[in-house]
């Protein structure tokens, strides 16, 4: 993670419905407001590795008040009117891989338009 010592901090608590509770950091943590989802992924994975030696790296998406968290925490808190004095609950959900096509039919030409008439 980058050097966050001079950044303002905010209290967060991680929650998850589909993970083992021992995998997440317990209690309240003070994180810099410039933290991004990638930084939170690193934090959770490193904490989980310390708690469980068999932990494998996992990618998470994060929800705050039911809204998908992207960008940095400072902008998110301001944009969504979240009080900075409160503890922000961050829900961790497993990131789903992008879909892969199950069929691929190569074509030499593409059809750009079709006109249909009654005749």
Secondary structure, 3 states (H helix, E strand, C coil): CCCCCCCCEEEEEEECCCCCHHHCCCCEEEEECCCEHHHHHHHHHHHHHHHCCCCCCCCEEEEECCEECCCEHHHHHHHCCCCCCCCEEEEEEECCCCCCCCCCCCCCCCCCCCCCCCC
